[in-house]
Amino acid sequence: MTGGLWAALFGDPFAVMNTVGLVAFALVGSTKAIREEYDLFGVAVVGLAMAFAGGVTRDLLVNRVPLVLQSPVEVALGLIGVALAVVLSAALASPDAHPITVVSDAIGLAAFATTGAIVATEAGASAFGVVTVATINAVGGGAFADILLDRAPFVLFDDFYASCAVLGGAAYWALGVLGGLGGVAAGACAAVTVGTRLVAVAYGWSLPTAGWFERVVDRVIGER
């Protein structure tokens, strides 16, 4: 029985990425709620919402019952992330801005981009579908958590965030087309997503806004 559990958790790319993503995003969502001084119930709600919302949306898009409604393990993993956030809040002054949380967010983004790409591929989605589901799975939870925190979803701002999931999903699809094994494609998706996200954080990358284009046009016109 122990061997079967080990194989389920560490032998299947989806199971591995889903486990990592649930714990990581529950931790990140909970730290956001702790920063806003929510009570423990509110912290748990926001944390679990961030962990589950993207996956629920993913499953509904491919017409299957959400995993969180099928297995108590999903909820248990989310609660582990919530508990870790509470522990961090007791040990750190600003847990939401600590490198542990920043890295956890990048890891969760990568893990859920990968699970989304796997599910979409198994459902027979097109290239666009694979990238779309991967991105929704990766950023949907964070967007829902921000709504619960009464603020505009972070993913809609100019930070280089959802773009990392787009690149990861595209990498998964490309390797699939080239005949890559599922584990290799999953690893590549995760590596591309987490790698680009951490580099974006380190170097302050962001996508241009409409105002940026306006300033460029004004500068070009002014030089003429």
Secondary structure, 3 states (H helix, E strand, C coil): CHHHHHHHHHCCHHHHHHHHHHHHHHHHHHHHHHHCCCCHHHHHHHHHHHHHHHHHHHHHHCCCCCHHHCCHHHHHHHHHHHHHHHHHHHHCCCHHHCHHHHHHHHHHHHHHHHHHHHHHHHCCCCHHHHHHHHHHHHHHHHHHHHHHCCCCCHHHCCECCHHHHHHHHHHHHHHHHCCCCHHHHHHHHHHHHHHHHHHHHHHCCECCCHHHHHHHHHHHHHHC
